[in-house]
Amino acid sequence: MSLVETLELLSKARQYVEQGEQCVLHQHEIIGRLERRGRDSLEAILLLETLEDMQDAYVAHRDSLERIVLTLVKPE
């Protein structure tokens, strides 16, 4: 994979991480609202766990691409 291709993927990965952070924060807000209203929040919590797992994968992929870019820019 070329440096340009990797940088393009890295840019997209950073966007996914940012969007994922927003989704996780929003889900926390939803859970808070449900709990303040005395509603069952189990489904919302389960969705939050899924979102957090996805976010972990997005972050790991971004970090991997960053390491590849460093290797391409400054080979050992």
HTML snippet that shows the backbone in 3Dmol.js (N, CA, C, O; Angstrom):
<script src="https://3Dmol.org/build/3Dmol-min.js"></script>
<div id="view" style="width:600px;height:400px;position:relative"></div>
<script>
const pdb = `
ATOM      1  N   MET A   1       0.851  -1.168   0.000  1.00  0.00           N
ATOM      2  CA  MET A   1       0.000   0.000   0.000  1.00  0.00           C
ATOM      3  C   MET A   1       0.902   1.238   0.000  1.00  0.00           C
ATOM      4  O   MET A   1       1.883   1.301   0.741  1.00  0.00           O
ATOM      5  N   SER A   2       0.566   2.204  -0.825  1.00  0.00           N
ATOM      6  CA  SER A   2       1.384   3.408  -0.932  1.00  0.00           C
ATOM      7  C   SER A   2       1.088   4.363   0.228  1.00  0.00           C
ATOM      8  O   SER A   2       0.095   4.218   0.940  1.00  0.00           O
ATOM      9  N   LEU A   3       1.963   5.323   0.391  1.00  0.00           N
ATOM     10  CA  LEU A   3       1.784   6.328   1.434  1.00  0.00           C
ATOM     11  C   LEU A   3       0.495   7.115   1.202  1.00  0.00           C
ATOM     12  O   LEU A   3      -0.258   7.364   2.143  1.00  0.00           O
ATOM     13  N   VAL A   4       0.242   7.501  -0.033  1.00  0.00           N
ATOM     14  CA  VAL A   4      -0.968   8.274  -0.346  1.00  0.00           C
ATOM     15  C   VAL A   4      -2.222   7.470  -0.001  1.00  0.00           C
ATOM     16  O   VAL A   4      -3.149   7.996   0.616  1.00  0.00           O
ATOM     17  N   GLU A   5      -2.250   6.209  -0.396  1.00  0.00           N
ATOM     18  CA  GLU A   5      -3.406   5.358  -0.091  1.00  0.00           C
ATOM     19  C   GLU A   5      -3.596   5.211   1.419  1.00  0.00           C
ATOM     20  O   GLU A   5      -4.716   5.272   1.925  1.00  0.00           O
ATOM     21  N   THR A   6      -2.501   5.020   2.116  1.00  0.00           N
ATOM     22  CA  THR A   6      -2.570   4.838   3.562  1.00  0.00           C
ATOM     23  C   THR A   6      -3.044   6.116   4.242  1.00  0.00           C
ATOM     24  O   THR A   6      -3.835   6.064   5.183  1.00  0.00           O
ATOM     25  N   LEU A   7      -2.567   7.250   3.774  1.00  0.00           N
ATOM     26  CA  LEU A   7      -3.009   8.529   4.349  1.00  0.00           C
ATOM     27  C   LEU A   7      -4.501   8.759   4.110  1.00  0.00           C
ATOM     28  O   LEU A   7      -5.195   9.296   4.973  1.00  0.00           O
ATOM     29  N   GLU A   8      -4.989   8.358   2.949  1.00  0.00           N
ATOM     30  CA  GLU A   8      -6.423   8.481   2.668  1.00  0.00           C
ATOM     31  C   GLU A   8      -7.226   7.599   3.624  1.00  0.00           C
ATOM     32  O   GLU A   8      -8.239   8.030   4.175  1.00  0.00           O
ATOM     33  N   LEU A   9      -6.768   6.372   3.813  1.00  0.00           N
ATOM     34  CA  LEU A   9      -7.441   5.472   4.748  1.00  0.00           C
ATOM     35  C   LEU A   9      -7.373   6.002   6.174  1.00  0.00           C
ATOM     36  O   LEU A   9      -8.334   5.895   6.936  1.00  0.00           O
ATOM     37  N   LEU A  10      -6.230   6.574   6.523  1.00  0.00           N
ATOM     38  CA  LEU A  10      -6.063   7.128   7.860  1.00  0.00           C
ATOM     39  C   LEU A  10      -7.025   8.288   8.085  1.00  0.00           C
ATOM     40  O   LEU A  10      -7.602   8.417   9.165  1.00  0.00           O
ATOM     41  N   SER A  11      -7.197   9.112   7.094  1.00  0.00           N
ATOM     42  CA  SER A  11      -8.135  10.227   7.201  1.00  0.00           C
ATOM     43  C   SER A  11      -9.559   9.720   7.459  1.00  0.00           C
ATOM     44  O   SER A  11     -10.268  10.246   8.317  1.00  0.00           O
ATOM     45  N   LYS A  12      -9.959   8.704   6.716  1.00  0.00           N
ATOM     46  CA  LYS A  12     -11.288   8.118   6.908  1.00  0.00           C
ATOM     47  C   LYS A  12     -11.399   7.466   8.287  1.00  0.00           C
ATOM     48  O   LYS A  12     -12.427   7.582   8.954  1.00  0.00           O
ATOM     49  N   ALA A  13     -10.345   6.786   8.705  1.00  0.00           N
ATOM     50  CA  ALA A  13     -10.364   6.125  10.010  1.00  0.00           C
ATOM     51  C   ALA A  13     -10.510   7.151  11.128  1.00  0.00           C
ATOM     52  O   ALA A  13     -11.229   6.916  12.099  1.00  0.00           O
ATOM     53  N   ARG A  14      -9.836   8.282  10.994  1.00  0.00           N
ATOM     54  CA  ARG A  14      -9.967   9.341  12.000  1.00  0.00           C
ATOM     55  C   ARG A  14     -11.390   9.881  12.040  1.00  0.00           C
ATOM     56  O   ARG A  14     -11.907  10.192  13.113  1.00  0.00           O
ATOM     57  N   GLN A  15     -12.026   9.992  10.878  1.00  0.00           N
ATOM     58  CA  GLN A  15     -13.423  10.436  10.836  1.00  0.00           C
ATOM     59  C   GLN A  15     -14.332   9.427  11.547  1.00  0.00           C
ATOM     60  O   GLN A  15     -15.227   9.813  12.299  1.00  0.00           O
ATOM     61  N   TYR A  16     -14.098   8.145  11.304  1.00  0.00           N
ATOM     62  CA  TYR A  16     -14.905   7.113  11.960  1.00  0.00           C
ATOM     63  C   TYR A  16     -14.728   7.149  13.478  1.00  0.00           C
ATOM     64  O   TYR A  16     -15.688   6.972  14.227  1.00  0.00           O
ATOM     65  N   VAL A  17     -13.493   7.381  13.922  1.00  0.00           N
ATOM     66  CA  VAL A  17     -13.240   7.461  15.361  1.00  0.00           C
ATOM     67  C   VAL A  17     -13.993   8.654  15.944  1.00  0.00           C
ATOM     68  O   VAL A  17     -14.618   8.535  16.998  1.00  0.00           O
ATOM     69  N   GLU A  18     -13.941   9.784  15.280  1.00  0.00           N
ATOM     70  CA  GLU A  18     -14.639  10.982  15.762  1.00  0.00           C
ATOM     71  C   GLU A  18     -16.155  10.751  15.789  1.00  0.00           C
ATOM     72  O   GLU A  18     -16.822  11.090  16.766  1.00  0.00           O
ATOM     73  N   GLN A  19     -16.688  10.176  14.719  1.00  0.00           N
ATOM     74  CA  GLN A  19     -18.124   9.894  14.676  1.00  0.00           C
ATOM     75  C   GLN A  19     -18.511   8.871  15.743  1.00  0.00           C
ATOM     76  O   GLN A  19     -19.569   8.972  16.363  1.00  0.00           O
ATOM     77  N   GLY A  20     -17.648   7.899  15.943  1.00  0.00           N
ATOM     78  CA  GLY A  20     -17.908   6.883  16.967  1.00  0.00           C
ATOM     79  C   GLY A  20     -17.951   7.489  18.353  1.00  0.00           C
ATOM     80  O   GLY A  20     -18.788   7.116  19.174  1.00  0.00           O
ATOM     81  N   GLU A  21     -17.045   8.428  18.618  1.00  0.00           N
ATOM     82  CA  GLU A  21     -17.042   9.109  19.915  1.00  0.00           C
ATOM     83  C   GLU A  21     -18.366   9.833  20.133  1.00  0.00           C
ATOM     84  O   GLU A  21     -18.933   9.800  21.226  1.00  0.00           O
ATOM     85  N   GLN A  22     -18.847  10.485  19.083  1.00  0.00           N
ATOM     86  CA  GLN A  22     -20.113  11.200  19.181  1.00  0.00           C
ATOM     87  C   GLN A  22     -21.275  10.232  19.438  1.00  0.00           C
ATOM     88  O   GLN A  22     -22.164  10.529  20.236  1.00  0.00           O
ATOM     89  N   CYS A  23     -21.267   9.097  18.777  1.00  0.00           N
ATOM     90  CA  CYS A  23     -22.325   8.094  18.981  1.00  0.00           C
ATOM     91  C   CYS A  23     -22.315   7.570  20.417  1.00  0.00           C
ATOM     92  O   CYS A  23     -23.368   7.415  21.035  1.00  0.00           O
ATOM     93  N   VAL A  24     -21.127   7.300  20.939  1.00  0.00           N
ATOM     94  CA  VAL A  24     -21.008   6.797  22.307  1.00  0.00           C
ATOM     95  C   VAL A  24     -21.508   7.855  23.294  1.00  0.00           C
ATOM     96  O   VAL A  24     -22.252   7.533  24.220  1.00  0.00           O
ATOM     97  N   LEU A  25     -21.108   9.105  23.102  1.00  0.00           N
ATOM     98  CA  LEU A  25     -21.574  10.178  23.985  1.00  0.00           C
ATOM     99  C   LEU A  25     -23.089  10.327  23.916  1.00  0.00           C
ATOM    100  O   LEU A  25     -23.750  10.490  24.942  1.00  0.00           O
ATOM    101  N   HIS A  26     -23.634  10.270  22.714  1.00  0.00           N
ATOM    102  CA  HIS A  26     -25.082  10.391  22.542  1.00  0.00           C
ATOM    103  C   HIS A  26     -25.809   9.246  23.240  1.00  0.00           C
ATOM    104  O   HIS A  26     -26.849   9.453  23.867  1.00  0.00           O
ATOM    105  N   GLN A  27     -25.261   8.044  23.130  1.00  0.00           N
ATOM    106  CA  GLN A  27     -25.896   6.900  23.773  1.00  0.00           C
ATOM    107  C   GLN A  27     -25.857   7.047  25.288  1.00  0.00           C
ATOM    108  O   GLN A  27     -26.808   6.662  25.969  1.00  0.00           O
ATOM    109  N   HIS A  28     -24.771   7.600  25.826  1.00  0.00           N
ATOM    110  CA  HIS A  28     -24.706   7.872  27.267  1.00  0.00           C
ATOM    111  C   HIS A  28     -25.812   8.849  27.667  1.00  0.00           C
ATOM    112  O   HIS A  28     -26.446   8.683  28.710  1.00  0.00           O
ATOM    113  N   GLU A  29     -26.039   9.858  26.843  1.00  0.00           N
ATOM    114  CA  GLU A  29     -27.101  10.829  27.123  1.00  0.00           C
ATOM    115  C   GLU A  29     -28.469  10.153  27.122  1.00  0.00           C
ATOM    116  O   GLU A  29     -29.299  10.422  27.990  1.00  0.00           O
ATOM    117  N   ILE A  30     -28.697   9.286  26.157  1.00  0.00           N
ATOM    118  CA  ILE A  30     -29.972   8.568  26.076  1.00  0.00           C
ATOM    119  C   ILE A  30     -30.189   7.728  27.330  1.00  0.00           C
ATOM    120  O   ILE A  30     -31.279   7.723  27.902  1.00  0.00           O
ATOM    121  N   ILE A  31     -29.155   7.027  27.748  1.00  0.00           N
ATOM    122  CA  ILE A  31     -29.256   6.192  28.947  1.00  0.00           C
ATOM    123  C   ILE A  31     -29.570   7.066  30.158  1.00  0.00           C
ATOM    124  O   ILE A  31     -30.416   6.718  30.981  1.00  0.00           O
ATOM    125  N   GLY A  32     -28.888   8.189  30.258  1.00  0.00           N
ATOM    126  CA  GLY A  32     -29.147   9.105  31.370  1.00  0.00           C
ATOM    127  C   GLY A  32     -30.586   9.581  31.389  1.00  0.00           C
ATOM    128  O   GLY A  32     -31.214   9.612  32.447  1.00  0.00           O
ATOM    129  N   ARG A  33     -31.120   9.955  30.225  1.00  0.00           N
ATOM    130  CA  ARG A  33     -32.512  10.406  30.143  1.00  0.00           C
ATOM    131  C   ARG A  33     -33.483   9.294  30.539  1.00  0.00           C
ATOM    132  O   ARG A  33     -34.433   9.518  31.290  1.00  0.00           O
ATOM    133  N   LEU A  34     -33.228   8.106  30.025  1.00  0.00           N
ATOM    134  CA  LEU A  34     -34.098   6.979  30.365  1.00  0.00           C
ATOM    135  C   LEU A  34     -34.108   6.725  31.871  1.00  0.00           C
ATOM    136  O   LEU A  34     -35.162   6.523  32.474  1.00  0.00           O
ATOM    137  N   GLU A  35     -32.925   6.739  32.462  1.00  0.00           N
ATOM    138  CA  GLU A  35     -32.827   6.441  33.894  1.00  0.00           C
ATOM    139  C   GLU A  35     -33.441   7.556  34.733  1.00  0.00           C
ATOM    140  O   GLU A  35     -34.066   7.279  35.757  1.00  0.00           O
ATOM    141  N   ARG A  36     -33.274   8.809  34.320  1.00  0.00           N
ATOM    142  CA  ARG A  36     -33.891   9.922  35.056  1.00  0.00           C
ATOM    143  C   ARG A  36     -35.414   9.833  35.017  1.00  0.00           C
ATOM    144  O   ARG A  36     -36.091  10.257  35.953  1.00  0.00           O
ATOM    145  N   ARG A  37     -35.940   9.284  33.939  1.00  0.00           N
ATOM    146  CA  ARG A  37     -37.391   9.145  33.788  1.00  0.00           C
ATOM    147  C   ARG A  37     -37.910   7.830  34.363  1.00  0.00           C
ATOM    148  O   ARG A  37     -39.101   7.531  34.279  1.00  0.00           O
ATOM    149  N   GLY A  38     -37.013   7.059  34.942  1.00  0.00           N
ATOM    150  CA  GLY A  38     -37.415   5.800  35.549  1.00  0.00           C
ATOM    151  C   GLY A  38     -37.738   4.703  34.539  1.00  0.00           C
ATOM    152  O   GLY A  38     -38.462   3.758  34.851  1.00  0.00           O
ATOM    153  N   ARG A  39     -37.210   4.830  33.353  1.00  0.00           N
ATOM    154  CA  ARG A  39     -37.478   3.855  32.291  1.00  0.00           C
ATOM    155  C   ARG A  39     -36.429   2.752  32.301  1.00  0.00           C
ATOM    156  O   ARG A  39     -35.352   2.899  32.880  1.00  0.00           O
ATOM    157  N   ASP A  40     -36.765   1.650  31.651  1.00  0.00           N
ATOM    158  CA  ASP A  40     -35.832   0.527  31.507  1.00  0.00           C
ATOM    159  C   ASP A  40     -34.748   0.923  30.496  1.00  0.00           C
ATOM    160  O   ASP A  40     -35.048   1.258  29.351  1.00  0.00           O
ATOM    161  N   SER A  41     -33.514   0.880  30.927  1.00  0.00           N
ATOM    162  CA  SER A  41     -32.412   1.296  30.056  1.00  0.00           C
ATOM    163  C   SER A  41     -31.553   0.124  29.580  1.00  0.00           C
ATOM    164  O   SER A  41     -30.499   0.334  28.980  1.00  0.00           O
ATOM    165  N   LEU A  42     -31.994  -1.101  29.841  1.00  0.00           N
ATOM    166  CA  LEU A  42     -31.172  -2.271  29.510  1.00  0.00           C
ATOM    167  C   LEU A  42     -30.815  -2.322  28.030  1.00  0.00           C
ATOM    168  O   LEU A  42     -29.646  -2.507  27.692  1.00  0.00           O
ATOM    169  N   GLU A  43     -31.781  -2.164  27.149  1.00  0.00           N
ATOM    170  CA  GLU A  43     -31.500  -2.221  25.710  1.00  0.00           C
ATOM    171  C   GLU A  43     -30.519  -1.121  25.300  1.00  0.00           C
ATOM    172  O   GLU A  43     -29.631  -1.348  24.478  1.00  0.00           O
ATOM    173  N   ALA A  44     -30.682   0.062  25.872  1.00  0.00           N
ATOM    174  CA  ALA A  44     -29.786   1.169  25.558  1.00  0.00           C
ATOM    175  C   ALA A  44     -28.368   0.881  26.051  1.00  0.00           C
ATOM    176  O   ALA A  44     -27.390   1.246  25.398  1.00  0.00           O
ATOM    177  N   ILE A  45     -28.268   0.233  27.192  1.00  0.00           N
ATOM    178  CA  ILE A  45     -26.952  -0.124  27.735  1.00  0.00           C
ATOM    179  C   ILE A  45     -26.296  -1.187  26.863  1.00  0.00           C
ATOM    180  O   ILE A  45     -25.095  -1.129  26.601  1.00  0.00           O
ATOM    181  N   LEU A  46     -27.086  -2.155  26.418  1.00  0.00           N
ATOM    182  CA  LEU A  46     -26.534  -3.193  25.537  1.00  0.00           C
ATOM    183  C   LEU A  46     -26.049  -2.586  24.223  1.00  0.00           C
ATOM    184  O   LEU A  46     -25.005  -2.977  23.701  1.00  0.00           O
ATOM    185  N   LEU A  47     -26.807  -1.633  23.691  1.00  0.00           N
ATOM    186  CA  LEU A  47     -26.371  -0.946  22.474  1.00  0.00           C
ATOM    187  C   LEU A  47     -25.092  -0.163  22.738  1.00  0.00           C
ATOM    188  O   LEU A  47     -24.191  -0.147  21.899  1.00  0.00           O
ATOM    189  N   LEU A  48     -25.006   0.483  23.891  1.00  0.00           N
ATOM    190  CA  LEU A  48     -23.791   1.213  24.249  1.00  0.00           C
ATOM    191  C   LEU A  48     -22.587   0.280  24.272  1.00  0.00           C
ATOM    192  O   LEU A  48     -21.515   0.638  23.785  1.00  0.00           O
ATOM    193  N   GLU A  49     -22.755  -0.895  24.826  1.00  0.00           N
ATOM    194  CA  GLU A  49     -21.645  -1.856  24.861  1.00  0.00           C
ATOM    195  C   GLU A  49     -21.203  -2.221  23.447  1.00  0.00           C
ATOM    196  O   GLU A  49     -20.006  -2.335  23.180  1.00  0.00           O
ATOM    197  N   THR A  50     -22.146  -2.401  22.557  1.00  0.00           N
ATOM    198  CA  THR A  50     -21.818  -2.702  21.159  1.00  0.00           C
ATOM    199  C   THR A  50     -21.085  -1.526  20.521  1.00  0.00           C
ATOM    200  O   THR A  50     -20.083  -1.711  19.830  1.00  0.00           O
ATOM    201  N   LEU A  51     -21.588  -0.317  20.757  1.00  0.00           N
ATOM    202  CA  LEU A  51     -20.934   0.874  20.208  1.00  0.00           C
ATOM    203  C   LEU A  51     -19.511   1.011  20.736  1.00  0.00           C
ATOM    204  O   LEU A  51     -18.599   1.356  19.986  1.00  0.00           O
ATOM    205  N   GLU A  52     -19.323   0.744  22.015  1.00  0.00           N
ATOM    206  CA  GLU A  52     -17.977   0.842  22.601  1.00  0.00           C
ATOM    207  C   GLU A  52     -17.040  -0.212  22.011  1.00  0.00           C
ATOM    208  O   GLU A  52     -15.865   0.066  21.775  1.00  0.00           O
ATOM    209  N   ASP A  53     -17.548  -1.400  21.775  1.00  0.00           N
ATOM    210  CA  ASP A  53     -16.726  -2.441  21.128  1.00  0.00           C
ATOM    211  C   ASP A  53     -16.325  -2.007  19.718  1.00  0.00           C
ATOM    212  O   ASP A  53     -15.175  -2.171  19.308  1.00  0.00           O
ATOM    213  N   MET A  54     -17.290  -1.451  18.985  1.00  0.00           N
ATOM    214  CA  MET A  54     -16.994  -0.956  17.637  1.00  0.00           C
ATOM    215  C   MET A  54     -15.974   0.174  17.698  1.00  0.00           C
ATOM    216  O   MET A  54     -15.064   0.243  16.872  1.00  0.00           O
ATOM    217  N   GLN A  55     -16.130   1.058  18.676  1.00  0.00           N
ATOM    218  CA  GLN A  55     -15.205   2.179  18.815  1.00  0.00           C
ATOM    219  C   GLN A  55     -13.789   1.679  19.091  1.00  0.00           C
ATOM    220  O   GLN A  55     -12.819   2.206  18.545  1.00  0.00           O
ATOM    221  N   ASP A  56     -13.679   0.677  19.928  1.00  0.00           N
ATOM    222  CA  ASP A  56     -12.362   0.082  20.206  1.00  0.00           C
ATOM    223  C   ASP A  56     -11.729  -0.430  18.915  1.00  0.00           C
ATOM    224  O   ASP A  56     -10.529  -0.255  18.700  1.00  0.00           O
ATOM    225  N   ALA A  57     -12.528  -1.061  18.057  1.00  0.00           N
ATOM    226  CA  ALA A  57     -12.017  -1.574  16.777  1.00  0.00           C
ATOM    227  C   ALA A  57     -11.604  -0.419  15.863  1.00  0.00           C
ATOM    228  O   ALA A  57     -10.571  -0.498  15.198  1.00  0.00           O
ATOM    229  N   TYR A  58     -12.403   0.654  15.824  1.00  0.00           N
ATOM    230  CA  TYR A  58     -12.057   1.816  14.999  1.00  0.00           C
ATOM    231  C   TYR A  58     -10.735   2.429  15.460  1.00  0.00           C
ATOM    232  O   TYR A  58      -9.878   2.764  14.642  1.00  0.00           O
ATOM    233  N   VAL A  59     -10.579   2.571  16.771  1.00  0.00           N
ATOM    234  CA  VAL A  59      -9.355   3.161  17.329  1.00  0.00           C
ATOM    235  C   VAL A  59      -8.154   2.271  17.019  1.00  0.00           C
ATOM    236  O   VAL A  59      -7.093   2.773  16.650  1.00  0.00           O
ATOM    237  N   ALA A  60      -8.307   0.976  17.163  1.00  0.00           N
ATOM    238  CA  ALA A  60      -7.207   0.052  16.873  1.00  0.00           C
ATOM    239  C   ALA A  60      -6.811   0.132  15.404  1.00  0.00           C
ATOM    240  O   ALA A  60      -5.625   0.118  15.074  1.00  0.00           O
ATOM    241  N   HIS A  61      -7.806   0.216  14.523  1.00  0.00           N
ATOM    242  CA  HIS A  61      -7.515   0.320  13.086  1.00  0.00           C
ATOM    243  C   HIS A  61      -6.800   1.640  12.778  1.00  0.00           C
ATOM    244  O   HIS A  61      -5.829   1.663  12.021  1.00  0.00           O
ATOM    245  N   ARG A  62      -7.281   2.727  13.364  1.00  0.00           N
ATOM    246  CA  ARG A  62      -6.626   4.025  13.169  1.00  0.00           C
ATOM    247  C   ARG A  62      -5.175   3.970  13.642  1.00  0.00           C
ATOM    248  O   ARG A  62      -4.268   4.430  12.948  1.00  0.00           O
ATOM    249  N   ASP A  63      -4.969   3.408  14.821  1.00  0.00           N
ATOM    250  CA  ASP A  63      -3.618   3.315  15.374  1.00  0.00           C
ATOM    251  C   ASP A  63      -2.712   2.478  14.473  1.00  0.00           C
ATOM    252  O   ASP A  63      -1.539   2.801  14.285  1.00  0.00           O
ATOM    253  N   SER A  64      -3.262   1.407  13.923  1.00  0.00           N
ATOM    254  CA  SER A  64      -2.500   0.554  13.009  1.00  0.00           C
ATOM    255  C   SER A  64      -2.091   1.333  11.759  1.00  0.00           C
ATOM    256  O   SER A  64      -0.950   1.239  11.307  1.00  0.00           O
ATOM    257  N   LEU A  65      -3.025   2.100  11.208  1.00  0.00           N
ATOM    258  CA  LEU A  65      -2.706   2.908  10.029  1.00  0.00           C
ATOM    259  C   LEU A  65      -1.658   3.967  10.351  1.00  0.00           C
ATOM    260  O   LEU A  65      -0.788   4.249   9.528  1.00  0.00           O
ATOM    261  N   GLU A  66      -1.735   4.549  11.536  1.00  0.00           N
ATOM    262  CA  GLU A  66      -0.726   5.540  11.933  1.00  0.00           C
ATOM    263  C   GLU A  66       0.658   4.903  12.002  1.00  0.00           C
ATOM    264  O   GLU A  66       1.645   5.519  11.600  1.00  0.00           O
ATOM    265  N   ARG A  67       0.737   3.677  12.509  1.00  0.00           N
ATOM    266  CA  ARG A  67       2.028   2.980  12.562  1.00  0.00           C
ATOM    267  C   ARG A  67       2.545   2.690  11.153  1.00  0.00           C
ATOM    268  O   ARG A  67       3.745   2.795  10.895  1.00  0.00           O
ATOM    269  N   ILE A  68       1.639   2.326  10.243  1.00  0.00           N
ATOM    270  CA  ILE A  68       2.045   2.055   8.852  1.00  0.00           C
ATOM    271  C   ILE A  68       2.578   3.323   8.213  1.00  0.00           C
ATOM    272  O   ILE A  68       3.593   3.295   7.517  1.00  0.00           O
ATOM    273  N   VAL A  69       1.894   4.440   8.448  1.00  0.00           N
ATOM    274  CA  VAL A  69       2.359   5.716   7.878  1.00  0.00           C
ATOM    275  C   VAL A  69       3.751   6.043   8.396  1.00  0.00           C
ATOM    276  O   VAL A  69       4.621   6.451   7.627  1.00  0.00           O
ATOM    277  N   LEU A  70       3.964   5.866   9.685  1.00  0.00           N
ATOM    278  CA  LEU A  70       5.292   6.140  10.248  1.00  0.00           C
ATOM    279  C   LEU A  70       6.361   5.260   9.608  1.00  0.00           C
ATOM    280  O   LEU A  70       7.475   5.714   9.346  1.00  0.00           O
ATOM    281  N   THR A  71       6.016   4.010   9.360  1.00  0.00           N
ATOM    282  CA  THR A  71       6.961   3.095   8.727  1.00  0.00           C
ATOM    283  C   THR A  71       7.254   3.527   7.288  1.00  0.00           C
ATOM    284  O   THR A  71       8.394   3.452   6.830  1.00  0.00           O
ATOM    285  N   LEU A  72       6.222   3.974   6.585  1.00  0.00           N
ATOM    286  CA  LEU A  72       6.406   4.396   5.188  1.00  0.00           C
ATOM    287  C   LEU A  72       7.194   5.700   5.094  1.00  0.00           C
ATOM    288  O   LEU A  72       7.976   5.898   4.164  1.00  0.00           O
ATOM    289  N   VAL A  73       6.983   6.578   6.059  1.00  0.00           N
ATOM    290  CA  VAL A  73       7.665   7.875   6.041  1.00  0.00           C
ATOM    291  C   VAL A  73       9.098   7.747   6.512  1.00  0.00           C
ATOM    292  O   VAL A  73      10.005   8.382   5.974  1.00  0.00           O
ATOM    293  N   LYS A  74       9.287   6.920   7.520  1.00  0.00           N
ATOM    294  CA  LYS A  74      10.625   6.768   8.128  1.00  0.00           C
ATOM    295  C   LYS A  74      10.944   5.287   8.264  1.00  0.00           C
ATOM    296  O   LYS A  74      10.852   4.730   9.358  1.00  0.00           O
ATOM    297  N   PRO A  75      11.314   4.651   7.172  1.00  0.00           N
ATOM    298  CA  PRO A  75      11.642   3.217   7.247  1.00  0.00           C
ATOM    299  C   PRO A  75      12.844   2.983   8.162  1.00  0.00           C
ATOM    300  O   PRO A  75      13.733   3.826   8.275  1.00  0.00           O
ATOM    301  N   GLU A  76      12.847   1.829   8.805  1.00  0.00           N
ATOM    302  CA  GLU A  76      13.926   1.521   9.756  1.00  0.00           C
ATOM    303  C   GLU A  76      15.210   1.193   9.064  1.00  0.00           C
ATOM    304  O   GLU A  76      16.211   0.912   9.722  1.00  0.00           O
TER     305      GLU A  76
END
`;
const viewer = $3Dmol.createViewer("view");
viewer.addModel(pdb, "pdb");
viewer.setStyle({}, {cartoon: {color: "spectrum"}});
viewer.zoomTo();
viewer.render();
</script>
